[in-house]
Amino acid sequence: MDFNDTPEEAAFRAEARSWLDANADLKKAGDAAADVLGERATPEIVKQAQAWQKKKADGGWACLTWPKEYGGRGVTPIQNVIWNQEESRYNTPPNIFGIGLGMCGPTILTHGNEEQKKRWIPEMMTGQKIWCQLFSEPSAGSDLAGLRSTAVRDGDDWIVNGQKIWTTGAHFCEWGILVVRSDPNAAKHAGLTYFVVDMNSPGVEIRPITQINGGQGFNEVFFTDVRIPDSQRLDAVGNGWQVALTTLMNERASIGGGSGADFGELINLAKSVEINGRPALEDSAVRQQIARFYTRSKGVAMTGNRTLSALSQGKTPGPESSLGKLVGAKNAQDMAAFAMELQGAAGMTLDPNETPAQGEWQGRYLGIPGLRIAGGTDEILRNIISERVLGLPPESRADKGIAFKDIPTGPPSR
Ligand SMILES: Cc1cc2nc3c(=O)[nH]c(=O)nc-3n(C[C@H](O)[C@H](O)[C@H](O)COP(=O)(O)OP(=O)(O)OC[C@H]3O[C@@H](n4cnc5c(N)ncnc54)[C@H](O)[C@@H]3O)c2cc1C
């Protein structure tokens, strides 16, 4: 592994830094932390985020890996990582475009026809239209192919009925990617079709879900006789699972190991709070626990570097990159719990005025369990590692080769 930039990478980093210096301010202590679940996205924040995305697009710094013909820059994945590293040092509005740019865009570029790419990609790239992902249902999450929302052909349209859930950002999005069952007589994975849906269509009802920390990042979305023109179907009828796999591969890559754990902040906290009249950092048990977090954080970072090295050499990172999210998110959650313990009684409140670090650790403690579920739960990631990295036998599949309507199950959700 070589951690140094090549001369080309160093030149690209310098160019990125110089543009960022001219257009944004460096982060400083006390700036708001990343809003990973989009829960603080008020209309004003959405506007600020859109303005920043437009500025990046105008400056040639949006969607860097996308082909030049669709407004991207056609750079290598490692150059994109360099840009992300540099941008993260600046105080910019929350990134509410992760689903659109990280998942919907790459899926449309792979499976869309020319007309669809021209219709949706430019407004997505400039942030003027925001996108959400309508995949999960009350009885289909990890087992996504078990979904039950339906699409029935009616002339040039499809009529969609059903319910989606956990739809991040649906309340401020104009477009969504949607997988539904178009043929209940086909086997589970074969009867699905993939659409793009206008979230303002008649019959779409969005109900926010309140999270444990009081935020509202995701929603239930109900479809009642929603008409979707056939021109908004991506790829062939019945090929929805293949298209969804493209989205999910991009989802895993974009969620990656980002857990928000900042080791330096934990050290600062341990210096600033006291145990028995001395800074907590001088307590041997505290130091031992911090050392444990440090070794795990370093292990995750080094594993991440393997992915970066693979990217730098033009290779595609393998399923072992699941380790980053699996270990990193758990480590971040444990660190947040420990930080709250260090704060003593103040650790029990969410009030930013009453807690050291303005309630940042409490916010993380309540938010990180979501990261351990979204984009593949811990158990699903373990399954991936056991089957695809360690080569263990796959899970048994009792529903294989049976028409979906004949799979024994409970009553449908609606
Ligand atoms: C913050 C957040 C944002 C999200 N945003 C979106 C979004 O924008 N769009 C969207 O479509 N979805 C979204 N989701 C939903 C997410 O994709 C699902 O929650 C996830 O796939 C898990 O599905 P589930 O919640 O139905 O749990 P289930 O799949 O029902 O799992 C329940 C439990 O069973 C375990 N389990 C399930 N299957 C297996 C197995 N085969 N082996 C071992 N254990 C298993 C799971 O690990 C889990 O512990 C979001 C979720 C979160 C938390």
The ligand as an SDF file (V2000), in Angstrom:
LIG
                    3D

 53 58  0  0  0  0  0  0  0  0999 V2000
  -31.5120    5.6480    8.5670 C   0  0  0  0  0  0  0  0  0  0  0  0
  -32.1820    4.7790    7.5440 C   0  0  0  0  0  0  0  0  0  0  0  0
  -32.4550    5.2790    6.2970 C   0  0  0  0  0  0  0  0  0  0  0  0
  -33.0910    4.4760    5.3430 C   0  0  0  0  0  0  0  0  0  0  0  0
  -33.3890    5.0170    4.1240 N   0  0  0  0  0  0  0  0  0  0  0  0
  -34.0430    4.2540    3.2170 C   0  0  0  0  0  0  0  0  0  0  0  0
  -34.4350    4.8060    1.9640 C   0  0  0  0  0  0  0  0  0  0  0  0
  -34.1960    5.9850    1.6770 O   0  0  0  0  0  0  0  0  0  0  0  0
  -35.0920    4.0180    1.0950 N   0  0  0  0  0  0  0  0  0  0  0  0
  -35.3900    2.7160    1.3580 C   0  0  0  0  0  0  0  0  0  0  0  0
  -35.9670    2.0540    0.5020 O   0  0  0  0  0  0  0  0  0  0  0  0
  -35.0530    2.1510    2.5520 N   0  0  0  0  0  0  0  0  0  0  0  0
  -34.3900    2.8990    3.4750 C   0  0  0  0  0  0  0  0  0  0  0  0
  -34.0540    2.3600    4.6950 N   0  0  0  0  0  0  0  0  0  0  0  0
  -34.4900    0.9970    5.0040 C   0  0  0  0  0  0  0  0  0  0  0  0
  -33.3660   -0.0010    5.0540 C   0  0  0  0  0  0  0  0  0  0  0  0
  -32.9280   -0.3430    3.7670 O   0  0  0  0  0  0  0  0  0  0  0  0
  -33.9170   -1.2290    5.8040 C   0  0  0  0  0  0  0  0  0  0  0  0
  -34.2260   -0.8140    7.1200 O   0  0  0  0  0  0  0  0  0  0  0  0
  -32.9240   -2.3620    5.8450 C   0  0  0  0  0  0  0  0  0  0  0  0
  -32.7760   -2.9240    4.5760 O   0  0  0  0  0  0  0  0  0  0  0  0
  -33.3740   -3.4620    6.8160 C   0  0  0  0  0  0  0  0  0  0  0  0
  -34.6670   -3.8790    6.5200 O   0  0  0  0  0  0  0  0  0  0  0  0
  -35.8000   -3.9260    7.6440 P   0  0  0  0  0  0  0  0  0  0  0  0
  -35.7780   -2.6450    8.3990 O   0  0  0  0  0  0  0  0  0  0  0  0
  -37.0540   -4.3440    6.9830 O   0  0  0  0  0  0  0  0  0  0  0  0
  -35.3300   -5.0600    8.6550 O   0  0  0  0  0  0  0  0  0  0  0  0
  -35.4620   -6.6310    8.4290 P   0  0  0  0  0  0  0  0  0  0  0  0
  -34.9240   -6.9930    7.0970 O   0  0  0  0  0  0  0  0  0  0  0  0
  -36.8530   -7.0550    8.7480 O   0  0  0  0  0  0  0  0  0  0  0  0
  -34.4770   -7.1800    9.5260 O   0  0  0  0  0  0  0  0  0  0  0  0
  -34.8680   -7.3450   10.9000 C   0  0  0  0  0  0  0  0  0  0  0  0
  -33.7090   -8.0390   11.6190 C   0  0  0  0  0  0  0  0  0  0  0  0
  -33.5130   -9.3570   11.0460 O   0  0  0  0  0  0  0  0  0  0  0  0
  -32.1470   -9.5020   10.6010 C   0  0  0  0  0  0  0  0  0  0  0  0
  -32.1270  -10.3030    9.3670 N   0  0  0  0  0  0  0  0  0  0  0  0
  -32.8930  -10.1230    8.2750 C   0  0  0  0  0  0  0  0  0  0  0  0
  -32.5680  -11.0220    7.3110 N   0  0  0  0  0  0  0  0  0  0  0  0
  -31.5460  -11.7720    7.8160 C   0  0  0  0  0  0  0  0  0  0  0  0
  -30.7620  -12.8380    7.2930 C   0  0  0  0  0  0  0  0  0  0  0  0
  -30.9770  -13.3250    6.0580 N   0  0  0  0  0  0  0  0  0  0  0  0
  -29.7890  -13.3510    8.0930 N   0  0  0  0  0  0  0  0  0  0  0  0
  -29.5740  -12.8730    9.3420 C   0  0  0  0  0  0  0  0  0  0  0  0
  -30.3020  -11.8490    9.8910 N   0  0  0  0  0  0  0  0  0  0  0  0
  -31.2620  -11.3090    9.1350 C   0  0  0  0  0  0  0  0  0  0  0  0
  -31.6870   -8.0920   10.3380 C   0  0  0  0  0  0  0  0  0  0  0  0
  -30.2650   -7.9970   10.4120 O   0  0  0  0  0  0  0  0  0  0  0  0
  -32.3760   -7.3130   11.4610 C   0  0  0  0  0  0  0  0  0  0  0  0
  -31.6480   -7.4170   12.6550 O   0  0  0  0  0  0  0  0  0  0  0  0
  -33.4380    3.1390    5.6660 C   0  0  0  0  0  0  0  0  0  0  0  0
  -33.1430    2.6400    6.9340 C   0  0  0  0  0  0  0  0  0  0  0  0
  -32.5400    3.4390    7.8720 C   0  0  0  0  0  0  0  0  0  0  0  0
  -32.2530    2.8770    9.2260 C   0  0  0  0  0  0  0  0  0  0  0  0
  1  2  1  0
  2  3  1  0
  2 52  2  0
  3  4  2  0
  4  5  1  0
  4 50  1  0
  5  6  2  0
  6  7  1  0
  6 13  1  0
  7  8  2  0
  7  9  1  0
  9 10  1  0
 10 11  2  0
 10 12  1  0
 12 13  2  0
 13 14  1  0
 14 15  1  0
 14 50  1  0
 15 16  1  0
 16 17  1  0
 16 18  1  0
 18 19  1  0
 18 20  1  0
 20 21  1  0
 20 22  1  0
 22 23  1  0
 23 24  1  0
 24 25  2  0
 24 26  1  0
 24 27  1  0
 27 28  1  0
 28 29  2  0
 28 30  1  0
 28 31  1  0
 31 32  1  0
 32 33  1  0
 33 34  1  0
 33 48  1  0
 34 35  1  0
 35 36  1  0
 35 46  1  0
 36 37  1  0
 36 45  1  0
 37 38  2  0
 38 39  1  0
 39 40  1  0
 39 45  2  0
 40 41  1  0
 40 42  2  0
 42 43  1  0
 43 44  2  0
 44 45  1  0
 46 47  1  0
 46 48  1  0
 48 49  1  0
 50 51  2  0
 51 52  1  0
 52 53  1  0
M  END
$$$$
